[in-house]
Amino acid sequence: MPKIVVDPITRIEGHLRIEAQTDGGRISEAWSSGTMFRGMELILKGRDPREAWLWTQRICNVCTMVHAVASVRAVENALEIEVPDNARIVRNIIGGAQMVQDHVIHFYHLQALDWVDVTLALKADPGKTSQLAESISEWPNSSPDYFKEVRNRVQTLVDSGQLSLFASGYWGHPDYRLPPEANLLAVAHYLEALEWQRKFIRIHSVLGAKNPNLQTYLVGGMTTTMDPDVPEAVINIERITFLQELVKHVSTFVDQVYVADVLAVAPFYPDWFKIGEGTHNFMAYGGYPEVSINDPGSLFLPRGIILNRDLSTVHPFSPTEVTEYVSRSWYTYTGGDNVALHPYDGETNPAYTGPKPPYEHLDTDKKYSWLKAPRYQGQAMEVGPLARMLVAYASGQKQVVAAVNGALKALNAPPEYLFSTLGRIAARALETKVMADRLSGWVQELADNLGHGRLQIANTEKWDPATWPRSARGFGYHEAPRGALGHWVEIEDRVIKNYQCVVPSTWNASPRDAHNVPGPYEAALVNTPLAIPDQPVEILRTIHSFDPCLACAVHLTDARGRSYDEIKFW
Amino acid sequence: MHGGEDRNVGNAGVWNVEGEENMESNLMEALKARGISRREFLRFCGLMAGTLALPAGSIGQIAKALEARRRPVLVWLEFQDCAGNSESMLRSGHPTVADVVLNLLSWEYHELIMAGAGTRAEAVLKRVVEEEKGKFIAVVEGAIPTGADGAYCTIGGRSALDIIREVCPNAAITVAMGSCAWDGGFVRSAPNPTKAIGTSEALPGVRVVNMGGCPANAVNMAALLTHYLAFNSIPELDAYNRPLFAHANLIHDQCEKRANYDAGRFVEEWGDEGHVKGYCLYHMGCKGPEATYNCPTVRWNDQTSWPVKAGHGCIACASYRFWDKMSPFYKRLPSVPGFGADVTAGNIGAAFLGAVAGATALHAVGSAVRRRVRAGADARTKPAKKDEPREKEE
C-alpha cells in the first residue's frame, strides 16, 4: 500500500509534512519532514550581536519573544553580563504570559477540532449544555440562553453555506465521540478563548510595546524604565495597577475553562491515554529564574532529563551534550554526514537532494527534511509541556506535583497515562495553571521593587562593543511553550561569527539520525489507529498534541569556510 | 463575542457615531446572529473611518456595503513566514477587528487555523480558485524562495512559486501582508540564502497591495479590507503600493516624544534619567525620522502601546527592505532627523549633532526643506520618496 501523505499539516505554525506507512488499520512507520527553509543563521553572520534578538524573534511569531529572550541571554552569557533583577522579573512576566496565552490558543484554536465536531453542536440542547457546564465548572457563562446564542451563531454559519475556516473539517468522522452538548460547550469556549487572549496579551503591549514581535529587549536588560512617580516611565504606579488587573483573573479562566474542559473531554477518549507517546525520553533545560538565569537551581520550572519513562530519577542536563545530525536532512557536513556536531562546532551546507517539486512522495530512505536531528548524548528527546511537567513532577516541584496529582485523581488515572497523546494535552493544561498562578507573584515582585526604589532595568557596562573581548561565545536558553530552546552564539571582532538555534520543534519533529533512530513525532505515530486514511484525524491528534512549530524548527548554522565578505557592518 | 468594556480608541478611532440612525435593522439582526453587537460594530466602523481618514458620514455607507448576503471569500497563503501577520490579526486586541473581519469574509483557506489538513486543505484552495475566480481576496504572508527549484518551501509537494502563480492571478485583489511578503523581508536579507523575493516580484503583471510592517498592524489590514468591501476599491496607494492612509507621515512627525526632540532632550544611555523621563531615542538608533507608518497613532493591541512609548527606538519595520537598509539598529542615523533621507548630516554640518539649541533651529530649517521637497514630489501620488532606501553604509 502506498504511503499516506498529510501535507500541509494545518493548525500548526510552519510547513510540516507527514508520510506514514499503514498496516492493518494502524500506522507501522512514519516520517516527519519540515518543508521550509529560510537560513536565519546565515543572515546573522557579520551582524551586531546586540541586535541579533530583533532578527531571531522573527524566526517565529506564534512563539513570539522566545527567540528574543534566548538571544539576549546567549549574548549576555558570552559577554558575562548579569541583568538587573527587574529585567529578570519583566522577562519572566512576559514569558509566563506568553506561555499561558499560547497554550490556551493551542488547545482551543489549534487542537480542539481534532476532538470536537463543530457541526454536532447544532444538535445540542442549550438547557442540557448549561447543566453540563455547571457540573464541571463555576465559570459564569453557562446559562441556557448563552448556549442558545452560541448555537444560533453556528446555525447562522451553517445556513450561510459558507463554513469559512470550518469548511474543510472532518465532520461526521466516526471517532468524534463527544455528546452534542459537549461539542456546543467547546465551541462556546473556542469563541471565548479568542476574545480572552486578545485582552490578556496586552500584558505584552505594556511590557513589550506590542505583540507580535515585542520590542523592549536589550542585551543587558530591558527598555521598560521604572519610576513610580514619572508618568513617562514605562513601568509606573498606573502601569503596575494595569498589569495587576490583567493577571488577576487569569487563573480563574485557566482553572474554570481550560483545565475544566480538558478534564471533561478526556474521559470520552480513554484509549488516547495509551496512544502516542514515542521516545520515552524527556528533557527540560528549565526556565523562569527566581534568582538568576545563571543559577539553574533557581529555575521555577526545573531542569533535567527523564530516561526511559523512569520517574524515579532525574538526570542532570549539560548543554555540552547537545549535538545535531544531518544524516537524513538536506545538509552536508564537511566531516561526513554521519557525525554529530555540537552547536558551537556546527556547520551548514544546505544541499537539497529530494525530488524536484511538484512531487508526490519523498524518498524517505534517504534525506527527507529541512530539519536537523538533535540528540542528547546520542538519544532522541521529547521536549515541551509533558517533558517539563514530568521533570518537575519527578523533581518534587510542589506546584507541579499538586497540579498533576489533582488531575490524575480527577481522571482516576495512574501516572503512566501521562505518557500519551492525551497525557501531553493534559500536561499542557496543567502547566498553564501552574504558570497562571505564578504570574501575579512576579507582578507583585516588580511592584515591590518599584515601591522600594529599586529601579535599575538595564546593565549597560558592556553596551559599548569596545569593552568586549576579541572573541567570546555563549549559550542562552528559555523554556518556550513548545519546549527547550537554546541559542549558541560566537562573537569575534564585535560581530557574530557563528549563531545557532536548537529549538523545541527541531527536537520533536526531528527526522531520523545516522543510526536510523526516529524523532519523537515519528516514534509517537507508530501504532496509531487510522479509521479512514484520507481523513487522518488520528494523525492530527498526536501531532497537534506536540504543538508543532516548524518555522522555528528549520534553521541552519554558519556555513563554515564560506565567505560573505560583502556584508560589513563596522 | 460579548461586548468589551468601553475604551477610548484614541485619535484614529474617535468618531462620531450619529450615522448609526441610518443603519438598517436587518443588518443589525445579521450581525447579532454572528455574535457582534450594534455598539461593537459601530465602534469598528468608527475605527475604520478614522484610520482611513474618511468623512464621518461614510459610516452608513460602510455599514450598508458590509451587509452582503454572500460573504466574499478570502484565502491566506503562508510561505517563508513566521505567522506574525496571522497572529497580528488574531491578537489585534481591538474588541472587534478580528471578529468583524472574520465574520464579514468567508475565511476559507489559512493553514494556521483551518480545520482540515492535507488533501482536504488542498481541495479548498482548488475550489476557491475555480469557483470564485476573479472574486476572492488572496492574502500572502512570507517570502517566496526561488532557489533550489522551489524546494526551500513546498506545500503538498508544490513550490511556493507554483502555488502563488496559480492562485493570485485569479484573485480579485492580492494583498502582501508584512515585510516578507512585500519585499522578501528578513528572509531576503544578505546573503539571501534561498534567493527569496516578494510577492509582486513573483507575480509580474499582477497588482499587489503591499502592507508594510513586521508584522503589519492588524488595524491597517482591517481598514484595507473594509475599504475594499465597502467601496469595492482599494484606497489610495503610495509609490510602493502601500496604502497612503498608513504611510502618509513620518513616524518622527507623529511621535509622542517629538517635543523632547525639539527641545534637544535625548536618551544617551539605556536606563538613564532621560530614558526614564521618556526623552527622544534618536541617539539610541531610533529610525523614526526616516520611516513612515501610522504606528504612533494606531498603536498595538487595542492601542495599548508601541515601541517608542515602551522605551525602544523604531526599527523602521514598515520601510522598504528595512532589514538591510536600516540596520545596524542601534547605530544613530547618519541623516539629520527631520530632513528626510536625501539630506545627510554631512550636507548640513556636524555642528548639528553637538549643540542642542542648534539642533532645534536646524530642525526648523529641515522641516521647511522637507515640506518643500514633499510639495515638489506631489505628496498624493508619490509620497514615498522620503522613505525610499538609503544606500547601505559600507
Chai-1 contact restraints between the chains, C-beta under 6 A:
chainA,res_idxA,chainB,res_idxB,connection_type,confidence,min_distance_angstrom,max_distance_angstrom,comment,restraint_id
A,V6,B,A117,contact,1.0,0.0,6.0,A-B,restraint_1
A,V6,B,G118,contact,1.0,0.0,6.0,A-B,restraint_2
A,D7,B,G156,contact,1.0,0.0,6.0,A-B,restraint_3
A,P8,B,E111,contact,1.0,0.0,6.0,A-B,restraint_4
A,P8,B,A121,contact,1.0,0.0,6.0,A-B,restraint_5
A,P8,B,I155,contact,1.0,0.0,6.0,A-B,restraint_6
A,I9,B,A117,contact,1.0,0.0,6.0,A-B,restraint_7
A,T10,B,E111,contact,1.0,0.0,6.0,A-B,restraint_8
A,T10,B,M114,contact,1.0,0.0,6.0,A-B,restraint_9
A,T10,B,A117,contact,1.0,0.0,6.0,A-B,restraint_10
A,T10,B,A121,contact,1.0,0.0,6.0,A-B,restraint_11
A,E13,B,A83,contact,1.0,0.0,6.0,A-B,restraint_12
A,H15,B,I155,contact,1.0,0.0,6.0,A-B,restraint_13
A,T35,B,T154,contact,1.0,0.0,6.0,A-B,restraint_14
A,M36,B,C153,contact,1.0,0.0,6.0,A-B,restraint_15
A,F37,B,Y152,contact,1.0,0.0,6.0,A-B,restraint_16
A,R38,B,Q80,contact,1.0,0.0,6.0,A-B,restraint_17
A,R38,B,V187,contact,1.0,0.0,6.0,A-B,restraint_18
A,G39,B,P193,contact,1.0,0.0,6.0,A-B,restraint_19
A,G39,B,T194,contact,1.0,0.0,6.0,A-B,restraint_20
A,L42,B,P193,contact,1.0,0.0,6.0,A-B,restraint_21
A,I43,B,S189,contact,1.0,0.0,6.0,A-B,restraint_22
A,D48,B,P328,contact,1.0,0.0,6.0,A-B,restraint_23
A,R50,B,Y330,contact,1.0,0.0,6.0,A-B,restraint_24
A,E51,B,F329,contact,1.0,0.0,6.0,A-B,restraint_25
A,R58,B,C82,contact,1.0,0.0,6.0,A-B,restraint_26
A,R58,B,F186,contact,1.0,0.0,6.0,A-B,restraint_27
A,C60,B,C82,contact,1.0,0.0,6.0,A-B,restraint_28
A,N61,B,C82,contact,1.0,0.0,6.0,A-B,restraint_29
A,N61,B,A83,contact,1.0,0.0,6.0,A-B,restraint_30
A,N61,B,G84,contact,1.0,0.0,6.0,A-B,restraint_31
A,N61,B,E87,contact,1.0,0.0,6.0,A-B,restraint_32
A,V62,B,A83,contact,1.0,0.0,6.0,A-B,restraint_33
A,H109,B,I113,contact,1.0,0.0,6.0,A-B,restraint_34
A,L113,B,A115,contact,1.0,0.0,6.0,A-B,restraint_35
A,R153,B,G35,contact,1.0,0.0,6.0,A-B,restraint_36
A,T156,B,A33,contact,1.0,0.0,6.0,A-B,restraint_37
A,Q162,B,R71,contact,1.0,0.0,6.0,A-B,restraint_38
A,Q162,B,S106,contact,1.0,0.0,6.0,A-B,restraint_39
A,S164,B,S106,contact,1.0,0.0,6.0,A-B,restraint_40
A,S164,B,W107,contact,1.0,0.0,6.0,A-B,restraint_41
A,L165,B,W107,contact,1.0,0.0,6.0,A-B,restraint_42
A,L165,B,I113,contact,1.0,0.0,6.0,A-B,restraint_43
A,L165,B,M114,contact,1.0,0.0,6.0,A-B,restraint_44
A,F166,B,A115,contact,1.0,0.0,6.0,A-B,restraint_45
A,A167,B,E108,contact,1.0,0.0,6.0,A-B,restraint_46
A,S168,B,M114,contact,1.0,0.0,6.0,A-B,restraint_47
A,S168,B,A115,contact,1.0,0.0,6.0,A-B,restraint_48
A,S168,B,G116,contact,1.0,0.0,6.0,A-B,restraint_49
A,S168,B,R120,contact,1.0,0.0,6.0,A-B,restraint_50
A,S168,B,A121,contact,1.0,0.0,6.0,A-B,restraint_51
A,S168,B,V124,contact,1.0,0.0,6.0,A-B,restraint_52
A,G169,B,A115,contact,1.0,0.0,6.0,A-B,restraint_53
A,G169,B,G116,contact,1.0,0.0,6.0,A-B,restraint_54
A,E195,B,M1,contact,1.0,0.0,6.0,A-B,restraint_55
A,R198,B,R91,contact,1.0,0.0,6.0,A-B,restraint_56
A,R198,B,G93,contact,1.0,0.0,6.0,A-B,restraint_57
A,I201,B,R91,contact,1.0,0.0,6.0,A-B,restraint_58
A,R202,B,G93,contact,1.0,0.0,6.0,A-B,restraint_59
A,R202,B,N301,contact,1.0,0.0,6.0,A-B,restraint_60
A,R202,B,T304,contact,1.0,0.0,6.0,A-B,restraint_61
A,S205,B,W300,contact,1.0,0.0,6.0,A-B,restraint_62
A,S205,B,N301,contact,1.0,0.0,6.0,A-B,restraint_63
A,S205,B,T304,contact,1.0,0.0,6.0,A-B,restraint_64
A,S205,B,S305,contact,1.0,0.0,6.0,A-B,restraint_65
A,A209,B,S305,contact,1.0,0.0,6.0,A-B,restraint_66
A,A209,B,W306,contact,1.0,0.0,6.0,A-B,restraint_67
A,A209,B,P307,contact,1.0,0.0,6.0,A-B,restraint_68
A,A209,B,A310,contact,1.0,0.0,6.0,A-B,restraint_69
A,K210,B,W300,contact,1.0,0.0,6.0,A-B,restraint_70
A,N211,B,R91,contact,1.0,0.0,6.0,A-B,restraint_71
A,N211,B,N301,contact,1.0,0.0,6.0,A-B,restraint_72
A,P212,B,G84,contact,1.0,0.0,6.0,A-B,restraint_73
A,P212,B,E87,contact,1.0,0.0,6.0,A-B,restraint_74
A,P212,B,S88,contact,1.0,0.0,6.0,A-B,restraint_75
A,P212,B,P215,contact,1.0,0.0,6.0,A-B,restraint_76
A,Q215,B,P307,contact,1.0,0.0,6.0,A-B,restraint_77
A,Q215,B,H312,contact,1.0,0.0,6.0,A-B,restraint_78
A,T216,B,A310,contact,1.0,0.0,6.0,A-B,restraint_79
A,T216,B,H312,contact,1.0,0.0,6.0,A-B,restraint_80
A,L218,B,W270,contact,1.0,0.0,6.0,A-B,restraint_81
A,T223,B,G311,contact,1.0,0.0,6.0,A-B,restraint_82
A,T223,B,H312,contact,1.0,0.0,6.0,A-B,restraint_83
A,T224,B,G311,contact,1.0,0.0,6.0,A-B,restraint_84
A,T225,B,H275,contact,1.0,0.0,6.0,A-B,restraint_85
A,T225,B,V276,contact,1.0,0.0,6.0,A-B,restraint_86
A,T225,B,G311,contact,1.0,0.0,6.0,A-B,restraint_87
A,D227,B,V276,contact,1.0,0.0,6.0,A-B,restraint_88
A,V230,B,V276,contact,1.0,0.0,6.0,A-B,restraint_89
A,V230,B,K277,contact,1.0,0.0,6.0,A-B,restraint_90
A,E232,B,K277,contact,1.0,0.0,6.0,A-B,restraint_91
A,E232,B,G278,contact,1.0,0.0,6.0,A-B,restraint_92
A,A233,B,V276,contact,1.0,0.0,6.0,A-B,restraint_93
A,V234,B,A310,contact,1.0,0.0,6.0,A-B,restraint_94
A,V234,B,G311,contact,1.0,0.0,6.0,A-B,restraint_95
A,Y352,B,A148,contact,1.0,0.0,6.0,A-B,restraint_96
A,Y352,B,A151,contact,1.0,0.0,6.0,A-B,restraint_97
A,K356,B,D149,contact,1.0,0.0,6.0,A-B,restraint_98
A,P357,B,G150,contact,1.0,0.0,6.0,A-B,restraint_99
A,P357,B,A151,contact,1.0,0.0,6.0,A-B,restraint_100
A,P357,B,T154,contact,1.0,0.0,6.0,A-B,restraint_101
A,P357,B,R158,contact,1.0,0.0,6.0,A-B,restraint_102
A,P357,B,S159,contact,1.0,0.0,6.0,A-B,restraint_103
A,P358,B,G157,contact,1.0,0.0,6.0,A-B,restraint_104
A,P358,B,R158,contact,1.0,0.0,6.0,A-B,restraint_105
A,Y359,B,G157,contact,1.0,0.0,6.0,A-B,restraint_106
A,I457,B,G271,contact,1.0,0.0,6.0,A-B,restraint_107
A,A458,B,W270,contact,1.0,0.0,6.0,A-B,restraint_108
A,A458,B,G271,contact,1.0,0.0,6.0,A-B,restraint_109
A,T460,B,E269,contact,1.0,0.0,6.0,A-B,restraint_110
A,T460,B,W270,contact,1.0,0.0,6.0,A-B,restraint_111
A,A551,B,C82,contact,1.0,0.0,6.0,A-B,restraint_112
A,Y564,B,P191,contact,1.0,0.0,6.0,A-B,restraint_113
A,I567,B,A190,contact,1.0,0.0,6.0,A-B,restraint_114
A,K568,B,E394,contact,1.0,0.0,6.0,A-B,restraint_115
A,F569,B,P328,contact,1.0,0.0,6.0,A-B,restraint_116
